[in-house]
Amino acid sequence: MEILPFGGTDAGGVQRLHGGIPAITLSIPCRYVHTPNEMVNAGDVQAAITLLARFLEEAHTGDYAL
C-alpha cells in the first residue's frame, strides 16, 4: 500500500466536510492514465474488487473515527 504524494480525488474534499467524514479511495495501478489508451491489469481489477468487498463485509466492526 502507498499514499500518493501528489494528485487527489473528491475524497479529499469530502473528508473535510461537516467536521470530518470518513472517506477512502481505492486506486488501481494504471498505465497511460487519462488517455484513450488507458490500461489496467485484469488481475489488479479483480484484486481491488475482492479488497473492496472484504472491506464492506467487515467495515461495521471497526472504529473509523477521525
N, C-alpha and C positions, 0 to 999 in steps of 0.2 A: 504494500500500500504506500502511496505517496501523496503529499499535499502539493498541489500546484503552486509554484512560486509567483505566478502571474496569471492573467486572464480572470475569468469569472463567469458566473451564471446568475440567473434570477434568485437562486437560493441565498446568495449573499444579502440581497435586499430584504427578502422575506425573513431571514433570520433576525434582522434588526427591527422589524415591525412590532408595535404594541409591547415593547419591553422585552422582546426576545421570543421568537417562535422556533422551536427545534426544526432544523432543515438538514437534509442530506443530499449530496449529489453523487450519483453513481456514474462513473465515466468508463467508457470502453476505449481501449487503445485504437487509434485511427490514423491511417496514412492519407495524406492529401486532403486534410480537413477543409471544409467549406468550399469544395470544388465539385464539379460534376463527376469526378473520378474518385470520390471518397471511398476508401476500402477499409474493411474490418475483417478480422479473423472470425470465422463462424464459431470456433471453439470459445473465443473470448465473449461473444454474444451469449452463448449458452451458459457460460460460467457466470456472467452478470445476471442472467435470468434466475439461475439457481441461487446466487447470493441474495438477490432481492427477495425471492420467495422465502428463503430461510429467515431473513431479517423480519419480514412481515409476519411470519408464523410466531416469532419469538419476541417481537418488539414490545408487547404488553408486559413482559416480565422484567424489563429493565427500567432504570431510572435515568431519564434523559434530560434532567434539569440543566439549565444553562448556568 
